[in-house]
Amino acid sequence: MPGDDLLRFIGGPLQPSWWWIALAAVIVITAGAWVSGVLVWTLPVERLRSLPGLRGVHSRLTRRRFARAVAVTTQAHRDRTISAEQAVAQYSRTLRTFLSMRTGINARKLHLGDLADGELARAIPLLRAFHDAQFNGDSRLDVTALGRSAEELIRTWS
């Protein structure tokens, strides 16, 4: 047959270059890491506290985030952009939110007497000092020292 000699020019597909395969692997790994990151980022706090692999990372990141918030408030008070009462109110709000996130007890809405009996008893003296500095006009508490105490409590909370 006259077409038989043309069959020798037909071959299989060309092999892709190795870097195309490497690029595809990098894209797949990146997409998987992104999806995993989004899933972990959107997990509820209660679930993050209960996962053994993420518990330590979540704890460290939470402590660092809230300690930084207290430091920013202290710096704002030193720069005289907020008053002492505003700084102490922000310390109290930050510490109560931190305690709520770390323990699961809604410390933001409970009175000091309700918090004193549970696992948050260690934070009660500082919360009382915040209350006194915020609402007692005759109070002579050092706002910067209260900020350092709040940072220390947050950094050492287990």
Summary of the structure (lengths in Angstrom):
residues: 158
radius of gyration: 28.5
end to end distance: 85.6
largest distance: 111.3
contacts: 377
relative contact order: 0.10
helix: 75%
strand: 0%
